[in-house]
Amino acid sequence: MKMFGFDAYSPPEIAEKVETVGVAKARLPLLAMTMLGIVAGGFIGLGALYHTLVASDTQLSFVAVHVLGGLAFSLGLILVVIAGAELFTGNNLLVMAWADRKITTSELLRNWSVVYIANALGAIGLAGIVFLSQHGSLNGGAVAAASVKIAAAKTALPFAEAFFKGVLGNLLVCLAIWLALAGRTVSNKILAIVLPISAFVAAVANIALPTCTASPSASSCATTRHPRGLPISPR
C-alpha cells in the first residue's frame, strides 16, 4: 500500500536525496563551487529587488505588502533550485550527509566557507549593476527609499535578535529546499518553495527575517542607493 500520493517523494526518500545531493555539492571543484555561489547570491538579490518594488508602494496595506512581498521574494530561491546554484542557507542541509559520515568535516566547512563568500560577492555584484541601472529611481525614488529602510532596520537589530531571526529564516529556507526535493516536476518544486519563503519574508513586520544571503543583498543595494554614502537611520 502506497503511503504517499500525488507521486511525491516520501520523507525517507527526500532524506536520501538530501544526503546524495550533499555529497555531490561538498565535492564540487573549487571554481564550479565559487561560480555557482556567485550566481546564487545574484539570484537571491533579484528576489530582493522584486520584494523591494512591492514594499515601495505606500498605498498597500500592511498585510498586502508583506504577503505580496513574500511571494515576490520567492523568485530568488526558485531560481536557485530550478536553474541550479550554490546557496549557503540551503547548503546547511549538507550537515545531514556529514552526520551520516558521507562527507568529512573539512569538506563540509570548505563548502560553507566558499559558498558563503561567493554568495556575498554575487549580492554585491548585483548591487553594483542595480546602481548603474538606476533601478532605485523607480516609483519616484520610492524603491531606493524602501531599500534603505529595509537595510537600516536590519543593521539596527541587536545581535541576539538578529541571530535568532536568522535561525528562523534559515529554518524556513531549509524547509523550502526539503519540500522542493519532494517534487518531481518544475511546477511541484515552485509550489513547494513559495509558501515557506513567503512566510520567511512576511514573518516579521517591516523587514524580512535576516539570513546569511538575503541580508547582504539588501544591505549592498541600500549602500549603493544612498546619496553620498551617508549613514542610514532605521527610522
C-alpha positions in Angstrom: 0.0 0.0 0.0 1.4 3.4 -1.0 1.5 5.8 1.9 2.2 9.0 -0.1 0.1 10.1 -3.0 0.4 12.7 -5.8 3.6 11.0 -7.0 5.7 12.9 -4.5 8.8 11.5 -2.9 8.3 10.2 0.7 10.2 11.8 3.6 12.7 8.9 3.8 13.3 9.3 0.0 13.8 13.1 0.5 16.3 12.4 3.3 18.2 10.1 1.0 18.2 12.7 -1.8 19.4 15.4 0.5 22.4 13.3 1.5 23.2 12.3 -2.1 23.0 15.9 -3.3 25.0 16.9 -0.2 27.9 14.6 -1.2 27.9 16.0 -4.7 27.8 19.6 -3.5 30.6 19.1 -1.0 32.9 17.6 -3.7 32.4 20.2 -6.4 35.6 21.6 -7.9 36.6 24.9 -6.3 35.9 27.0 -9.4 32.5 25.5 -10.1 31.5 25.9 -6.4 32.6 29.6 -6.4 30.9 30.5 -9.7 27.6 28.7 -8.7 27.8 30.5 -5.3 28.2 33.9 -7.0 25.2 33.1 -9.2 23.1 32.2 -6.2 23.9 35.5 -4.5 22.7 37.3 -7.6 19.6 35.1 -7.8 18.6 36.0 -4.2 19.3 39.6 -4.9 16.9 39.5 -7.8 14.2 38.2 -5.4 15.1 41.0 -3.1 14.7 43.6 -5.9 11.2 42.2 -6.6 10.3 42.3 -3.0 11.5 45.9 -2.6 9.4 47.0 -5.6 6.3 45.8 -3.7 7.5 47.3 -0.4 7.9 50.7 -2.1 4.1 51.1 -2.7 2.9 53.0 0.3 -0.7 52.6 -0.9 -0.7 48.9 0.0 -1.9 47.7 3.4 0.4 46.1 6.0 -0.8 42.6 5.2 -0.7 43.2 1.4 2.9 44.5 1.5 4.2 41.5 3.5 2.3 38.8 1.7 2.8 40.1 -1.8 6.4 41.0 -1.0 6.9 37.4 0.3 5.5 35.9 -2.9 7.8 38.2 -5.0 10.9 37.3 -2.9 10.2 33.6 -3.6 11.7 34.2 -7.1 15.2 34.1 -5.6 15.0 30.6 -4.3 13.0 29.4 -7.2 15.9 30.5 -9.5 18.4 28.8 -7.2 16.6 25.5 -7.1 15.4 25.3 -10.7 18.3 26.9 -12.5 20.9 25.3 -10.2 23.2 27.3 -7.9 25.0 27.0 -4.5 23.3 28.9 -1.7 24.8 28.9 1.8 21.4 28.9 3.5 20.2 25.8 1.7 23.6 24.2 2.0 23.1 24.0 5.7 21.4 20.7 4.8 24.8 19.3 4.0 25.0 18.6 7.7 22.8 15.5 7.1 25.4 13.9 4.8 28.1 14.9 7.4 26.1 13.4 10.3 25.8 10.1 8.3 29.6 10.3 7.7 29.3 10.5 3.9 31.4 13.7 3.9 34.2 14.9 6.1 34.2 17.9 8.4 36.8 19.6 6.2 34.6 19.0 3.1 31.6 20.5 4.9 33.5 23.6 6.1 35.1 24.1 2.7 31.7 24.2 1.1 30.2 26.5 3.6 33.2 28.9 3.6 33.5 29.1 -0.2 29.7 29.4 -0.8 29.2 32.0 1.9 31.9 34.3 0.5 30.7 33.6 -3.1 27.1 34.4 -2.2 28.2 37.8 -0.7 30.2 38.6 -3.9 27.2 37.8 -6.1 24.9 40.0 -4.0 27.5 42.9 -4.0 28.0 42.5 -7.8 24.3 42.6 -8.4 24.0 45.7 -6.2 26.6 47.4 -8.5 24.5 46.6 -11.6 21.3 47.8 -9.9 23.0 51.1 -9.1 24.2 51.6 -12.6 20.8 50.8 -14.0 19.1 53.5 -11.8 16.6 50.9 -10.5 16.2 52.9 -7.3 14.6 55.8 -9.2 11.5 53.7 -10.0 8.3 54.9 -8.4 9.7 58.4 -7.9 12.6 57.2 -5.9 10.4 55.2 -3.5 12.2 51.9 -4.4 15.5 53.3 -3.3 13.9 54.7 -0.1 12.4 51.2 0.6 15.8 49.6 0.1 17.5 51.9 2.6 14.7 51.5 5.1 14.9 47.7 5.0 18.7 47.7 5.2 18.7 50.2 8.1 16.2 48.1 10.1 18.4 45.0 9.6 21.6 46.7 10.6 20.0 48.2 13.7 18.9 44.8 15.1 20.6 43.8 18.4 22.9 40.8 18.0 20.8 38.3 19.8 17.6 39.3 18.0 19.3 39.2 14.6 20.8 35.8 15.4 17.6 34.1 16.4 15.7 35.7 13.5 18.4 34.4 11.2 17.9 30.9 12.7 14.2 31.1 12.0 14.8 32.5 8.5 17.3 29.8 7.6 14.9 27.1 9.0 12.2 28.2 6.6 14.7 28.3 3.7 15.8 24.7 4.5 12.2 23.6 4.8 11.5 25.1 1.3 14.5 23.2 -0.1 13.3 20.0 1.6 9.8 20.3 0.3 11.1 21.2 -3.2 13.0 17.9 -3.2 9.7 16.1 -2.7 8.5 17.3 -6.1 9.1 15.5 -9.4 8.2 18.4 -11.7 9.2 22.1 -12.0 5.7 23.2 -11.0 5.8 20.9 -8.0 9.1 22.4 -6.9 7.9 26.0 -7.4 4.7 25.4 -5.4 6.7 23.8 -2.6 9.0 26.8 -2.4 6.5 29.7 -2.4 4.7 29.3 0.9 7.8 28.7 3.2 9.7 31.6 1.5 6.7 34.0 1.6 6.3 33.1 5.3 10.1 33.8 5.7 9.6 37.3 4.3 6.3 38.1 5.9 7.0 36.7 9.4 8.5 39.9 10.8 7.0 43.4 10.5 8.8 45.9 8.2 11.7 43.6 7.2 12.3 40.0 6.1 13.9 37.6 8.5 17.6 38.1 8.2 19.6 35.3 6.6 23.2 34.9 5.5 22.4 35.7 1.9 19.3 37.9 1.9 20.9 40.4 4.3 24.0 41.1 2.2 21.7 41.6 -0.8 19.5 44.2 0.9 22.4 46.0 2.6 24.5 46.2 -0.6 21.7 47.6 -2.6 20.9 50.2 0.0 24.5 51.3 0.3 24.7 51.9 -3.5 21.4 53.8 -3.5 22.1 56.1 -0.5 23.3 59.5 -1.6 27.0 60.2 -0.9 27.2 57.1 1.3 25.9 58.9 4.3 24.9 56.9 7.4 21.4 55.5 7.2 18.9 55.6 10.0 16.4 52.8 10.8 13.8 55.5 11.0 
